[in-house]
C-alpha cells in the first residue's frame, strides 16, 4: 500500500521576545487510493467557502466561522491520519531532563528536529497500517534551502538511535513544493494552523481549541499504546503536556 503524505507548518522558528511561543509541523497521511477523492472533497469545501475553482485556501485568511467549517469538513475527508509535532519554545536554553534531546535554538535545527519526530510517527503509522511505501511532500518554507532537508535525511539514515522506519521511504526522495502546485498541502495548512491556534495565545492571551477538537477523530492514536501526545500530538519537551503543564489539555483530546 502506498501512502501520500503532505506536510506544512505554522508559527515562526524564531526565539526572541517577539517570536511565537510554539512552532508546529503537521502531516496529513492519505491512502493513495483515496488521494483523488480527497482532492474532490477539497474542491467541494472551496465551493462552500465561496472560493473560485483553483483558489488556494489559506487558513490564516479565513474568518472564524470559515476556519471552523474547514476543520469540520476535513475531519470527514477520507484521510488515514493526521500527525503533528509541537515545539514549545519557552524552555529552549534550559537544561533538559534525561531522555530529552536539547536542540540548537536556531530556525533550521528547530525545523529539522521537528521533522525527525514527525517522520518517526509517519513511518510508525504507515507500517502498522499496511503501508509499504510513502511519498512525502513538504510545503516550501521561506528561508529554508531544500539541500538541508536532503542532507539531513542522509545523515539520519546512517545514524544510530533513529526510530524512523526507512524502508517505507526507500526510492522516494522527499519533495518540496507549494500549495498552488500540490493542492493537498492546503489540507496540511489547515491541520497545522488548527493546532497552532489551540496552543498559541493571541494578543489577549486567548487560544482557540475548537478547530483542533473538530479534527481530533483523525489524530493518530494507536490502540493500547499510550498517550496521544506520543503519537498524533507529539510535544517537545514532553513535560509541558504533563499534568499541570501549559499544554496538558492535549492529552485529553
C-alpha positions in Angstrom: 0.0 0.0 0.0 1.2 3.5 -0.9 0.6 6.4 1.4 0.9 10.0 0.3 1.9 12.4 3.0 1.6 16.2 2.9 3.4 18.3 5.5 3.1 22.0 6.4 4.0 24.2 9.4 2.6 27.0 11.5 4.3 29.6 13.7 7.7 31.1 13.3 11.0 29.5 14.1 12.5 32.4 15.9 13.5 32.5 19.6 13.0 36.1 20.9 10.6 38.1 22.9 8.7 38.9 19.6 8.6 35.3 18.4 5.7 32.9 18.7 5.9 30.6 21.7 5.2 27.5 19.6 6.3 26.0 16.3 4.1 23.3 14.7 4.5 20.8 11.9 1.6 18.7 10.7 1.4 15.8 8.3 -1.8 14.6 6.6 -1.5 10.9 5.6 -3.7 9.6 2.8 -4.0 6.2 1.3 -3.1 6.6 -2.4 -6.4 5.0 -3.4 -8.2 8.0 -1.7 -5.9 10.8 -2.9 -8.2 11.8 -5.7 -11.3 11.6 -3.6 -9.7 14.0 -1.0 -8.9 16.4 -3.8 -12.6 16.2 -4.8 -13.7 16.9 -1.3 -11.3 19.8 -1.1 -12.9 21.3 -4.2 -16.3 21.0 -2.6 -15.0 22.8 0.5 -13.6 25.5 -1.7 -17.1 25.9 -3.2 -18.8 26.0 0.2 -16.4 28.7 1.3 -17.3 30.7 -1.8 -13.9 30.5 -3.4 -13.5 30.1 -7.1 -12.2 26.8 -8.5 -8.4 26.5 -8.1 -8.3 29.1 -5.4 -5.6 28.4 -2.9 -7.1 28.0 0.6 -5.1 29.7 3.4 -6.4 29.1 6.9 -4.9 32.4 8.1 -7.2 34.3 5.6 -10.4 32.6 6.8 -12.9 34.1 9.2 -13.6 32.2 12.5 -16.7 30.5 11.0 -14.8 29.5 7.9 -12.0 28.0 9.9 -14.4 26.0 11.9 -16.2 24.8 8.8 -12.8 23.9 7.2 -11.8 21.8 10.2 -15.2 20.1 10.3 -15.1 19.2 6.7 -11.5 18.0 6.7 -12.4 15.7 9.6 -14.8 14.0 7.3 -12.4 13.6 4.4 -11.1 10.1 3.7 -7.8 10.8 5.4 -5.9 7.9 7.1 -4.4 10.0 9.9 -3.1 13.4 11.0 0.3 13.5 12.8 1.6 16.7 14.5 4.7 17.9 16.4 4.6 20.9 18.7 7.8 22.6 19.8 7.2 24.6 22.9 9.9 27.3 22.8 9.7 28.7 26.3 12.2 26.1 27.6 14.8 26.5 24.9 18.2 27.1 26.5 17.1 25.4 29.8 18.6 22.1 31.0 16.6 19.1 29.6 15.7 16.1 31.7 17.4 12.8 30.9 16.0 11.3 27.7 15.0 14.6 26.1 17.5 15.8 23.5 18.3 19.5 23.6 18.4 21.3 20.3 20.1 24.4 19.0 17.8 27.5 19.2 18.1 28.5 15.6 15.5 28.2 12.9 16.8 25.4 10.7 17.8 23.0 13.5 14.4 23.5 15.2 12.6 22.7 12.0 14.7 19.6 11.3 14.3 18.3 14.8 10.5 18.7 14.5 10.7 16.9 11.1 12.6 14.0 12.6 9.9 13.5 15.3 7.2 13.8 12.6 8.9 11.3 10.2 9.2 8.8 13.0 5.5 8.8 13.7 4.5 8.9 10.0 6.6 5.8 9.5 5.0 4.0 12.6 1.5 4.8 11.4 2.1 3.7 7.8 3.9 0.4 8.5 1.4 -0.5 11.3 -1.4 0.1 8.8 -0.3 -1.9 5.8 2.0 0.7 4.2 4.9 -0.4 2.1 5.8 2.9 0.5 5.3 6.6 1.4 5.8 9.7 -0.7 6.3 12.8 1.4 5.7 16.3 0.1 6.8 19.3 2.3 5.4 22.7 1.9 8.0 25.3 0.9 9.4 27.0 4.0 10.7 30.6 3.5 14.4 30.9 4.1 15.0 27.1 4.2 17.1 25.5 1.5 16.0 22.2 0.1 19.5 20.8 0.2 19.4 20.9 4.0 16.4 18.6 4.1 18.0 16.1 1.7 21.3 16.3 3.6 19.5 15.8 6.9 17.8 12.7 5.6 21.1 11.2 4.6 22.6 11.9 8.0 19.6 10.4 9.8 19.7 7.3 7.6 23.2 6.5 8.8 22.7 7.4 12.4 22.0 5.1 15.4 19.1 5.5 17.6 16.7 6.8 15.0 13.2 5.3 15.2 12.2 6.1 11.6 11.3 3.0 9.5 13.3 4.0 6.4 12.2 1.1 4.2 8.9 3.0 3.8 10.7 5.9 2.1 13.2 3.9 0.1 13.2 5.0 -3.5 11.1 8.1 -2.7 13.1 11.3 -2.4 11.5 14.0 -0.2 9.7 16.6 -2.2 9.3 20.3 -1.5 6.5 22.2 -3.3 3.9 24.9 -2.8 0.1 24.7 -2.3 -0.5 26.2 -5.7 1.1 23.2 -7.4 0.2 20.5 -4.9 -3.2 21.4 -3.6 -3.4 18.8 -0.8 -0.7 20.9 1.0 -3.7 23.2 1.6 -5.2 20.5 3.9 -1.9 20.3 5.8 -2.0 24.1 6.1 -5.4 23.8 7.9 -4.3 21.0 10.2 -1.1 22.8 11.2 -2.9 26.1 11.7 -5.7 24.5 13.7 -3.2 23.0 16.2 -1.3 26.3 16.3 -4.4 28.3 17.3 -5.1 25.8 20.1 -1.7 26.3 21.7 -0.5 29.8 20.8 -2.1 32.7 22.8 -3.3 35.7 20.8 -2.6 39.3 21.7 -5.1 39.0 24.5 -3.8 35.7 25.9 -6.6 33.6 24.4 -6.4 30.4 22.5 -9.0 28.6 20.3 -9.2 24.9 20.7 -12.4 24.2 18.7 -10.6 23.8 15.4 -8.4 21.1 16.8 -11.2 19.5 18.6 -13.1 19.1 15.3 -10.0 17.3 13.8 -9.4 15.1 16.9 -11.0 12.0 15.4 -8.4 11.9 12.7 -5.4 12.2 15.0 -3.0 9.2 15.1 -3.7 7.3 18.3 -2.7 3.6 18.2 -5.0 1.5 20.5 -3.3 0.3 23.7 -0.1 2.2 23.1 -0.2 5.1 25.4 -0.8 8.8 25.2 -1.9 10.7 22.1 1.0 13.2 22.9 3.4 10.4 22.0 1.8 9.9 18.6 -0.8 12.2 16.9 0.2 15.2 19.0 3.8 14.8 19.9 5.0 17.7 22.2 8.7 18.7 22.8 9.7 19.0 25.5 7.2 16.4 26.7 7.0 17.7 30.2 4.9 20.7 29.1 1.9 18.4 28.4 2.1 16.5 31.7 -0.5 17.2 34.4 -0.4 20.9 35.3 1.8 21.8 32.3 0.8 24.6 29.9 -0.3 22.0 27.2 -1.7 19.3 29.4 -5.1 19.7 27.7 -3.7 18.0 24.6 -3.6 14.6 26.5 -7.4 14.7 26.8 -8.4 15.2 23.1 
